[in-house]
Amino acid sequence: MPISVRKSDLTLLRLGLLKVCDYEAIDRLLAGIASHVAGEHAALAETAKAIQSQPADAEFDREFEEMMLGDERVFLGELQELSAELAIVALYKKIEISTKQAVVLALPNIAPDKLFQIKELKKALKAEGINISSLPNFRAMDELRCINNSVKHSGVVSSELSAYPGWKMGQRLSNLESAYRRLAPLATSYVSELVGALMKCHRLSAGR
């Protein structure tokens, strides 16, 4: 005889799966790029030694080749900075997607187009009795959101981001990998906290 499963139970099961917001793939991306950059720097160091060993009458060639090596080092530094930017944007995108999936599951009455603007999200969930600002790791998620917006829109610290310690309005964004490492575990814990609040809200609305 088939087992009857209530729709609300399936919803809770699906929500439970969303409590884990994994960022391992992003970590692997950073590790892969860091490994590549380290290997390239080692190769450039060997090339620099070979250039220095050239005969004195090849001074012009040596200067030109050293200039080319300098350009390569600059490029590798920019590549590592870009990988940190990608990590920030990818992590926040993952949090946005997880948030949308969880809210749509638990509270289908909320229009999906209200879920990607933080003010609209706060307003919609507050109407359902959920104050996301009070979640323990909300500020970490919100700092990540502000960094994401600054990366995508200007490359400098926005007024929103400057409200968080360590960021000065108008400064060029820097140390983004450090910010990612600091915020990733906290921001993903926020997702778990949000899903937990949504599960509680769903149980109440289902009369459980």
C-alpha positions as CSV (number, residue, x, y, z in Angstrom):
1,M,0.0,0.0,0.0
2,P,1.6,3.4,-1.0
3,I,2.6,5.7,1.8
4,S,0.7,9.0,1.7
5,V,2.9,12.0,2.2
6,R,1.4,15.4,2.8
7,K,2.4,18.3,0.6
8,S,3.5,20.3,3.6
9,D,5.9,17.5,4.6
10,L,7.5,17.4,1.2
11,T,7.9,21.2,1.4
12,L,9.7,20.9,4.7
13,L,11.9,18.1,3.3
14,R,12.9,20.3,0.3
15,L,13.5,23.3,2.6
16,G,15.7,21.1,4.8
17,L,17.9,20.4,1.8
18,L,18.4,24.1,1.2
19,K,19.8,24.7,4.7
20,V,23.2,23.7,3.5
21,C,24.7,26.3,1.2
22,D,27.9,24.8,0.0
23,Y,30.7,27.0,-1.4
24,E,33.3,24.3,-1.9
25,A,33.3,24.7,-5.7
26,I,34.2,28.4,-5.3
27,D,37.0,27.4,-2.9
28,R,38.3,25.0,-5.6
29,L,38.2,27.7,-8.2
30,L,40.4,30.0,-6.0
31,A,42.8,27.2,-5.2
32,G,43.1,26.3,-8.8
33,I,43.9,29.8,-9.9
34,A,46.3,30.3,-6.9
35,S,48.2,27.1,-7.9
36,H,48.4,28.3,-11.6
37,V,49.7,31.7,-10.5
38,A,52.3,30.2,-8.2
39,G,53.5,27.9,-11.0
40,E,53.7,30.8,-13.5
41,H,55.7,33.0,-11.0
42,A,58.1,30.1,-10.5
43,A,58.5,29.8,-14.3
44,L,59.1,33.5,-14.6
45,A,61.8,33.4,-11.9
46,E,63.6,30.7,-13.9
47,T,63.3,32.7,-17.1
48,A,64.7,35.8,-15.2
49,K,67.8,33.8,-14.2
50,A,68.3,32.7,-17.8
51,I,68.0,36.3,-19.0
52,Q,70.6,37.5,-16.4
53,S,73.1,34.9,-17.7
54,Q,73.1,36.3,-21.2
55,P,76.3,37.8,-22.5
56,A,77.0,41.5,-21.8
57,D,76.6,42.4,-25.5
58,A,73.0,41.3,-25.3
59,E,72.0,44.1,-22.9
60,F,69.2,45.5,-25.1
61,D,67.6,42.1,-25.5
62,R,68.0,41.5,-21.7
63,E,66.2,44.8,-20.8
64,F,63.4,44.1,-23.3
65,E,62.8,40.5,-22.0
66,E,62.9,41.7,-18.4
67,M,60.2,44.3,-19.2
68,M,58.1,41.5,-20.7
69,L,58.5,39.5,-17.5
70,G,57.4,42.5,-15.5
71,D,54.2,42.7,-17.6
72,E,53.6,39.1,-17.0
73,R,53.9,39.5,-13.3
74,V,51.4,42.4,-13.3
75,F,49.0,40.2,-15.3
76,L,49.3,37.4,-12.8
77,G,48.6,39.8,-9.9
78,E,45.5,41.1,-11.8
79,L,44.4,37.5,-12.4
80,Q,44.5,36.7,-8.7
81,E,42.5,39.8,-7.9
82,L,40.0,38.9,-10.5
83,S,39.6,35.4,-9.0
84,A,38.7,37.0,-5.7
85,E,36.1,39.2,-7.3
86,L,34.6,36.2,-9.0
87,A,34.5,34.3,-5.7
88,I,32.5,37.2,-4.1
89,V,30.1,37.5,-7.0
90,A,29.6,33.7,-7.2
91,L,29.0,33.3,-3.5
92,Y,26.4,36.1,-3.3
93,K,24.7,34.7,-6.5
94,K,24.5,31.3,-4.8
95,I,22.9,32.9,-1.7
96,E,20.4,34.8,-3.8
97,I,19.4,31.7,-5.6
98,S,19.1,29.7,-2.4
99,T,17.0,32.5,-0.8
100,K,14.6,32.6,-3.8
101,Q,14.2,28.8,-3.8
102,A,13.5,28.7,-0.1
103,V,11.0,31.6,0.0
104,V,9.1,30.4,-3.1
105,L,8.8,27.0,-1.4
106,A,7.7,28.2,2.0
107,L,5.7,31.2,1.0
108,P,4.4,30.8,-2.5
109,N,2.2,33.9,-2.1
110,I,5.3,36.1,-2.3
111,A,6.0,37.3,-5.8
112,P,9.5,36.0,-7.0
113,D,10.4,39.4,-8.4
114,K,10.4,40.8,-4.9
115,L,13.3,38.4,-3.8
116,F,16.3,40.0,-5.4
117,Q,16.1,43.5,-3.9
118,I,17.1,43.4,-0.2
119,K,14.6,46.1,0.8
120,E,11.7,44.3,-1.0
121,L,12.8,40.9,0.5
122,K,12.9,42.4,4.0
123,K,9.5,44.0,3.5
124,A,7.9,40.8,2.1
125,L,9.2,38.5,4.8
126,K,8.5,41.0,7.6
127,A,4.8,40.8,6.5
128,E,5.0,37.1,7.2
129,G,6.6,37.5,10.6
130,I,10.2,37.0,9.6
131,N,12.7,39.8,10.4
132,I,15.9,38.8,8.5
133,S,17.8,41.7,10.1
134,S,17.6,39.9,13.4
135,L,19.2,36.7,12.2
136,P,22.6,36.2,13.8
137,N,24.6,36.2,10.5
138,F,22.5,38.8,8.6
139,R,25.2,41.4,8.8
140,A,27.8,39.1,7.2
141,M,25.5,38.3,4.3
142,D,24.7,42.0,3.9
143,E,28.4,43.0,3.9
144,L,28.9,40.4,1.2
145,R,26.0,41.9,-0.7
146,C,27.5,45.3,-0.5
147,I,30.9,44.1,-1.7
148,N,29.2,42.2,-4.6
149,N,27.4,45.4,-5.6
150,S,30.7,47.5,-5.4
151,V,32.5,44.9,-7.5
152,K,29.8,44.8,-10.2
153,H,29.1,48.6,-10.3
154,S,32.2,50.6,-9.6
155,G,35.2,48.8,-8.3
156,V,35.3,51.1,-5.3
157,V,33.8,51.1,-1.8
158,S,30.2,52.3,-1.9
159,S,28.5,54.3,0.9
160,E,26.6,51.2,1.9
161,L,29.8,49.1,2.2
162,S,31.6,51.9,4.1
163,A,29.1,51.3,6.9
164,Y,31.0,48.1,7.7
165,P,34.3,48.1,9.6
166,G,37.5,48.2,7.4
167,W,35.9,49.8,4.3
168,K,36.4,53.5,3.4
169,M,34.1,55.1,1.0
170,G,35.6,55.8,-2.4
171,Q,38.7,53.6,-1.9
172,R,39.5,51.0,-4.5
173,L,38.4,47.5,-3.5
174,S,41.3,45.4,-2.2
175,N,41.9,42.3,-0.1
176,L,38.8,40.7,-1.5
177,E,40.0,37.1,-1.1
178,S,40.5,37.8,2.6
179,A,37.0,39.2,2.8
180,Y,35.6,36.2,1.0
181,R,37.4,33.8,3.4
182,R,36.0,35.7,6.4
183,L,32.5,36.1,5.2
184,A,31.8,32.8,3.3
185,P,31.1,30.6,6.4
186,L,29.1,33.3,8.1
187,A,27.0,34.3,5.0
188,T,26.2,30.6,4.3
189,S,25.2,30.2,8.0
190,Y,22.7,33.0,7.4
191,V,21.1,30.9,4.7
192,S,20.6,28.1,7.2
193,E,19.1,30.5,9.7
194,L,16.8,32.0,7.1
195,V,15.6,28.5,5.9
196,G,15.0,27.6,9.6
197,A,12.8,30.7,10.0
198,L,11.0,29.8,6.8
199,M,10.4,26.2,8.0
200,K,8.9,27.5,11.2
201,C,6.7,29.9,9.4
202,H,5.6,27.2,7.0
203,R,4.7,24.9,9.9
204,L,2.6,27.6,11.4
205,S,0.8,28.4,8.2
206,A,0.2,24.7,7.6
207,G,-1.5,24.4,11.0
208,R,1.2,22.2,12.6
